[in-house]
């Protein structure tokens, strides 16, 4: 992760959304939050698999099941913007 790039981005937006296709806890979103907490605290929404076991299926179906499709990302962005 490039810390400077993250910090430059939140200086422009005042918030952040992270998206990852695996467990959210302890993942990239947590690392981003750590950087922001130490340098520029802003609201963050973390999108990822929420503490559950993996499942088998078609990739697009699984993205929908786990809340990782474009509509979910847009909803998270709107939510975090309201918290600024």
BELFEN-V140905 format. One line per field, one symbol per residue. ss: DSSP state (H for helix, E for strand, - for the rest). phi: phi as a letter, one per 20 degrees, with the letter a starting at -180 (. if undefined). psi: psi as a letter, one per 30 degrees, with the letter a starting at -180 (. if undefined). A space follows every 50 residues. Layout:
ss = ???
phi = ???
psi = ???
This chain:
ss = --HHHHHHHHHHH-EEEEEEEEE----HHHHHHHHHHHH---EEEEEEE- --------HHHHHHH----HHHHHHHHHHHHH--
phi = .dgfffffffffdmabcdcbebgffmefgfffgffffecagbfcdddafe lbffcerfgfffgfgemdegffffffffffffef
psi = kjeeeeeeefeefgllkkkkhakekgaeeeeeeeeeefeiklkkkkkaki hllllkakeeeeeeeghgleeeeeeeeeeeeff.
